[in-house]
């Protein structure tokens, strides 16, 4: 990545509250990862550098038909293995860590996917998962559900897993700020193609709409202001009944009980 692209990516990440909060949440749980890690719904492996220092092997798996329709499919990095969307192509208990980041909403049978992740997870292993609670429609038409902490606990419990930690990704002000910034970037500036050239929005199909370049400076300033205000308000006037999503840490129930 060239220096100008890297600078643009850092700026884009700062105004992207969802990305910032997701990364912060993953950074807090990443040291728990160990051994062989399976990234379910890995895309172009944007979290490889974050987790690779803690694990001995990083394996990415994707639903082939869905992945081929996204911008990530044209990037250099991608899945190691494809699967049919039903059964993960691995034996029982062969991974010490299973990672799933913003993927659960894209399967029409989330309980089945949780069961599969629990199946390939070693009895002493750990599941690290994030899922959205309030987020715009994306990767259409493969966008099916949103998740509360209670829903995630129920899904995990049915698969024999118990959640040890559940952390929100921001609260009310981050949620409002992200929605406003998404509107400014995608609807006002029409900058989705620019974002993809910065290696963002990989989960979306390739965008060819011409951006409104003359609006980009004003939009960038507005988005920066919104992001800064949201960060401050999340601290001084929190409302924890709202969140962009949740990061959970779960283990097999028998181990958690012990």
C-alpha positions as CSV (number, residue, x, y, z in Angstrom):
1,X,0.0,0.0,0.0
2,X,1.5,3.4,-1.1
3,X,1.9,6.2,1.4
4,X,-1.0,8.3,0.0
5,X,-3.4,5.3,0.0
6,X,-2.3,4.4,3.5
7,X,-3.0,8.0,4.7
8,X,-6.4,7.9,3.0
9,X,-7.2,4.6,4.6
10,X,-6.3,5.9,8.1
11,X,-8.5,8.9,7.6
12,X,-11.4,6.8,6.3
13,X,-11.0,4.5,9.3
14,X,-11.2,7.4,11.7
15,X,-14.5,8.6,10.4
16,X,-15.9,5.1,10.1
17,X,-17.1,4.6,13.6
18,X,-18.3,1.1,13.1
19,X,-14.8,0.0,11.9
20,X,-13.1,1.8,14.7
21,X,-15.3,0.4,17.4
22,X,-15.1,-3.1,15.9
23,X,-11.3,-3.0,15.8
24,X,-11.1,-1.8,19.4
25,X,-13.4,-4.6,20.5
26,X,-11.4,-7.2,18.6
27,X,-8.1,-5.7,20.0
28,X,-9.3,-6.3,23.5
29,X,-10.2,-10.0,22.9
30,X,-7.4,-10.9,20.4
31,X,-4.9,-11.9,23.1
32,X,-7.3,-14.7,24.0
33,X,-6.7,-16.3,20.6
34,X,-4.3,-19.2,20.4
35,X,-3.3,-22.3,18.3
36,X,-5.1,-22.9,15.0
37,X,-7.6,-20.1,14.2
38,X,-10.5,-20.4,11.8
39,X,-11.9,-17.1,10.4
40,X,-15.4,-17.8,9.3
41,X,-16.5,-15.3,6.6
42,X,-13.0,-14.1,6.3
43,X,-13.4,-11.9,3.1
44,X,-9.9,-10.6,2.3
45,X,-8.7,-11.3,5.8
46,X,-8.6,-7.7,7.2
47,X,-8.0,-9.0,10.7
48,X,-5.0,-11.3,9.9
49,X,-2.3,-8.9,11.2
50,X,-4.3,-8.4,14.4
51,X,-4.6,-12.1,15.3
52,X,-1.6,-13.7,13.6
53,X,0.8,-12.7,16.5
54,X,-1.2,-14.8,18.9
55,X,-1.9,-18.0,16.8
56,X,0.1,-20.7,15.1
57,X,-2.1,-20.9,12.0
58,X,-4.7,-18.6,10.5
59,X,-7.2,-20.3,8.1
60,X,-9.9,-18.3,6.3
61,X,-13.2,-19.9,5.0
62,X,-15.9,-18.3,2.9
63,X,-19.2,-19.2,1.2
64,X,-17.9,-19.2,-2.4
65,X,-21.1,-18.0,-4.2
66,X,-21.5,-15.0,-1.9
67,X,-17.8,-14.1,-1.8
68,X,-17.5,-14.1,-5.6
69,X,-20.0,-11.3,-5.8
70,X,-18.1,-9.0,-3.4
71,X,-15.3,-6.5,-4.0
72,X,-13.0,-8.6,-1.8
73,X,-12.9,-11.3,-4.4
74,X,-10.7,-9.0,-6.6
75,X,-8.2,-8.3,-3.9
76,X,-4.9,-10.1,-3.4
77,X,-5.8,-11.8,-0.1
78,X,-8.7,-14.2,0.2
79,X,-10.0,-17.4,1.7
80,X,-8.0,-20.5,2.0
81,X,-11.0,-22.7,1.8
82,X,-14.5,-22.4,0.3
83,X,-17.7,-24.1,1.6
84,X,-21.3,-24.6,0.6
85,X,-22.8,-22.4,3.3
86,X,-24.0,-25.5,5.2
87,X,-21.2,-27.6,6.6
88,X,-17.8,-26.3,7.4
89,X,-15.3,-28.6,5.6
90,X,-13.3,-29.6,8.7
91,X,-13.3,-32.4,11.3
92,X,-14.7,-31.9,14.8
93,X,-12.7,-30.0,17.3
94,X,-9.7,-29.1,15.1
95,X,-9.5,-25.4,15.8
96,X,-8.4,-23.8,19.1
97,X,-9.9,-20.4,18.1
98,X,-12.9,-19.7,15.9
99,X,-13.3,-16.1,14.7
100,X,-16.4,-14.6,13.1
101,X,-16.6,-10.9,12.4
102,X,-19.8,-9.3,11.1
103,X,-20.8,-12.6,9.3
104,X,-23.7,-14.0,11.3
105,X,-26.2,-11.6,9.7
106,X,-25.4,-12.9,6.3
107,X,-26.6,-16.5,6.8
108,X,-30.3,-17.3,6.6
109,X,-29.7,-20.1,9.1
110,X,-27.6,-18.5,11.9
111,X,-28.3,-21.3,14.4
112,X,-26.8,-23.8,12.0
113,X,-23.7,-21.7,11.5
114,X,-23.2,-21.3,15.3
115,X,-23.5,-25.1,15.6
116,X,-20.9,-25.6,12.9
117,X,-18.5,-23.2,14.6
118,X,-19.1,-25.0,17.9
119,X,-18.5,-28.4,16.2
120,X,-15.1,-27.5,14.7
121,X,-14.0,-25.7,18.0
122,X,-11.8,-27.8,20.3
123,X,-13.4,-28.6,23.6
124,X,-11.0,-26.2,25.3
125,X,-11.2,-23.6,22.5
126,X,-12.6,-20.2,22.3
127,X,-15.1,-18.5,20.0
128,X,-14.6,-14.8,19.2
129,X,-17.6,-13.3,17.4
130,X,-19.0,-9.9,16.5
131,X,-22.4,-9.2,15.1
132,X,-24.4,-6.1,14.4
133,X,-27.3,-4.8,16.5
134,X,-28.2,-1.7,14.3
135,X,-26.7,-1.4,10.9
136,X,-27.7,-0.4,7.4
137,X,-28.7,-3.0,4.8
138,X,-25.5,-4.3,3.1
139,X,-24.3,-7.1,1.0
140,X,-27.8,-7.4,-0.4
141,X,-29.7,-9.6,-0.8
142,X,-27.6,-11.7,1.7
143,X,-28.5,-9.6,4.8
144,X,-30.9,-11.3,7.1
145,X,-30.7,-10.5,10.8
146,X,-29.5,-8.2,13.6
147,X,-28.6,-9.4,17.1
148,X,-29.1,-8.4,20.7
149,X,-26.9,-9.7,23.5
150,X,-29.8,-12.0,24.6
151,X,-30.2,-13.4,21.1
152,X,-26.5,-14.2,20.9
153,X,-26.7,-15.9,24.2
154,X,-29.6,-18.0,23.1
155,X,-28.0,-19.0,19.8
156,X,-24.8,-19.9,21.6
157,X,-26.6,-21.9,24.4
158,X,-28.4,-24.0,21.9
159,X,-25.0,-24.9,20.4
160,X,-23.6,-25.9,23.8
161,X,-21.6,-22.6,24.1
162,X,-21.7,-20.1,27.0
163,X,-20.8,-16.4,26.6
164,X,-18.2,-15.2,29.0
165,X,-17.9,-11.7,27.8
166,X,-20.2,-9.5,25.7
167,X,-19.0,-6.0,24.9
168,X,-21.0,-3.3,23.0
169,X,-19.5,-1.5,20.0
170,X,-20.3,2.0,21.1
171,X,-23.7,3.3,22.2
172,X,-26.3,5.8,21.1
173,X,-24.0,8.5,19.8
174,X,-21.7,6.2,17.8
175,X,-24.8,4.6,16.3
176,X,-26.3,8.0,15.3
177,X,-22.9,9.3,14.1
178,X,-22.2,6.2,12.0
179,X,-25.6,6.4,10.3
180,X,-25.2,10.1,9.6
181,X,-21.6,9.6,8.2
182,X,-22.8,6.6,6.1
183,X,-25.5,8.9,4.5
184,X,-22.9,11.7,3.9
185,X,-20.4,9.3,2.3
186,X,-22.6,7.0,0.3
187,X,-25.6,9.2,-0.6
188,X,-24.2,12.8,-0.6
189,X,-20.6,12.3,-1.8
190,X,-21.3,8.9,-3.6
191,X,-17.9,7.8,-2.3
192,X,-18.4,4.1,-2.1
193,X,-16.1,3.5,-5.1
194,X,-13.4,5.7,-3.4
195,X,-13.9,3.7,-0.2
196,X,-13.3,0.4,-2.1
197,X,-10.1,1.8,-3.7
198,X,-9.0,2.3,-0.1
199,X,-9.8,-1.4,0.6
200,X,-13.0,-0.7,2.5
201,X,-16.5,-1.9,1.8
202,X,-15.1,-5.2,0.7
203,X,-18.3,-7.0,1.6
204,X,-20.2,-5.0,-1.0
205,X,-20.4,-5.6,-4.7
206,X,-17.9,-3.6,-6.8
207,X,-19.1,0.0,-7.1
208,X,-18.8,2.0,-10.3
209,X,-20.8,5.1,-9.5
210,X,-18.9,8.3,-10.1
211,X,-18.3,10.2,-6.9
212,X,-19.1,13.9,-6.4
213,X,-15.5,15.0,-6.1
214,X,-16.4,18.6,-5.5
215,X,-18.3,17.6,-2.4
216,X,-15.6,15.4,-0.9
217,X,-13.7,18.1,1.1
218,X,-16.9,19.4,2.7
219,X,-18.2,15.9,3.4
220,X,-14.9,14.8,4.8
221,X,-14.9,17.8,7.2
222,X,-18.5,17.1,8.3
223,X,-17.8,13.4,8.8
224,X,-14.7,14.2,10.9
225,X,-16.7,16.5,13.1
226,X,-19.5,14.0,13.5
227,X,-17.0,11.2,14.5
228,X,-15.3,13.4,17.0
229,X,-18.6,14.5,18.6
230,X,-19.9,11.0,18.8
231,X,-16.8,9.8,20.6
232,X,-17.1,12.5,23.2
233,X,-20.9,12.1,23.7
234,X,-20.5,8.3,24.1
235,X,-18.4,9.1,27.1
236,X,-20.2,12.0,28.7
237,X,-23.9,11.0,27.9
238,X,-23.9,7.2,27.3
239,X,-27.1,5.3,26.5
240,X,-26.1,1.6,26.6
241,X,-29.5,0.4,25.3
242,X,-28.2,1.4,21.8
243,X,-25.2,0.0,20.1
244,X,-23.8,-0.7,16.6
245,X,-23.2,-4.3,17.7
246,X,-21.5,-6.7,20.1
247,X,-18.3,-8.6,20.5
248,X,-18.6,-11.8,22.4
249,X,-16.3,-14.4,23.9
250,X,-17.7,-17.9,24.3
251,X,-16.6,-21.4,25.2
252,X,-18.1,-24.8,25.4
253,X,-20.5,-24.9,28.3
254,X,-18.9,-27.8,30.1
255,X,-15.6,-25.9,30.3
256,X,-17.2,-22.6,31.3
257,X,-19.1,-24.4,34.1
258,X,-15.8,-25.9,35.3
